[in-house]
Amino acid sequence: MASSSLPNPITTTYSHNNIYKNKHKTIKCTLQSPTSITFPNQSPLTKPWNMFQKASAIALDAIENSLLEREKKHPLPKTVDPSVQIAGNFSPVPEHPVQHCLVDGTIPDHIDGMYLRNGANPMFEPTSGHHLFDGDGMIYAVKFDNGSASYACRFTETQRLVQERAIGKPVFPKAIGELHGHAGIAKLLLFYARGLCGLVDHSQGIGVANAGLVYFNNRLLAMSEDDLPYEVRVTSTGDLKTVGRFDFNGQLKSTMIAHPKLDPVSGELFALSYDVIQKPYLKYFRFSPDGSKSKDVAINLGGPTMVHDFAITENFVVVPDHQVVFKMSEMITGGSPVVFDKKKVSRFGVLDKYAENDSGIKWVDVPDCFCFHLWNAWEEPETDEVVVIGSCMTPADSIFNESNEELKSVLSEIRLNLKTGKSTRRALISPQNDVNLEAGMVNKNLLGRKSKYAYLAIADPWPKVSGFAKVDLSTGKIKKFIYGDEKYGGEPLFLPRDSNPVSEDDGHILSFVHNEKTSQSELQIVNAITLQLEATVKLPSRVPYGFHGTFISAESLST
């Protein structure tokens, strides 16, 4: 595998007032954020249990309390310590009804519809270990209507959330924060014991729906990779109402990852599902524009593997098979089931989009490569290569397991030669200009096709986002937009101009931004060509840092 960097790419930095104020200033990292955690006031309902169930609940609660007291004698690692994971503006907020917002500047004409972003927002205070990814899903939404804006945020009413709210406490195990070692096994047994006693029902899913959002076939779907998607309806006033788990009219029988790919040409939706217990450990499937599902294609992996994201091209799906794997046996010896397998060689599989089985998949090794997210991929037939653009993260499991090594996320170009079976990988940005680039996107109209630009969050200081970068993928030239002094945001969403665009980057960047000095949040709208701030929507409540978003046009909302 060859490794190289582009020579002398150019870096230009912008900010909300075109002055890079943070150049010589130490920025707080999340570990230095205030450790006070605030939670919305809850009004737990009374669960209608019979006498046996009430007695069972008391007994199981006593066992759980004893377990929690024993856990308190041992310090939690930072990766699952609530005082770290949900400190400062990572902490939750209550729901907020629709409210009109003040706007500084002028909202561009083509921004008409609704911008939505998903995030983890735990309803109840964690009783033990908690990872940022464990929180209940909440959608934060700004509706645009002829130059005006309104805001609302609502929980996605997952089965998990509905049951815990009725019981009045968290009872579903946290997939990352709690399932470690013997205590994790005990919590799983407690959960299933509650199920046998009729105190909880896990048959309707255990997911949190907090990661991805996609608008497909007239439905807004909220997703996390541990469950089916949840359908959320946008009301005429700009509010959000959960419809329920969505199985594509009985066609989807398994979980679905939170990063399905919507082909801008065919209108099809491509997706994966992985299983940590039984074969097949990975399945691929697609949906036609009318929502009809293909049959599952089982992809043969050596063991259960974390496949958080993947890519599509015009003719192929590109599936990563990396070194972050699941080994449930590690819990028996006191460890985490999410582990980095040093002996495994990372690879990418290239499969025809319309394959009926995985017999034609071509695997290409890409050693020492872990991409949590892939931004785009395309074919270059003249060289028999598939080009993949992703952020290579080291240490690969640092999001899940404590590490003393500094996290790096390097924007990379990975070339998979389908003829020779060889790969090359290079950093797209030179070392002197390199920054951690983690969440973002390319122009959605070029997904699966060659694109010039990517718009990515500057994860500095990790895991906060101080701005975003516009990267020229052909030259390595990078332009930065910094949100402002003590201002941090999240994933930038690029919204292309929908009619007569003059160039690939003709559009605007939308991002929620929070001012840590004033505790005020806003939505910044930045011209993607000039990187000039054109409008700011002042939000009526704090918006926590979150995950991935989407935009629904006014025309789509009307249907």
Disulfide bonds with the S-S distance in Angstrom:
none
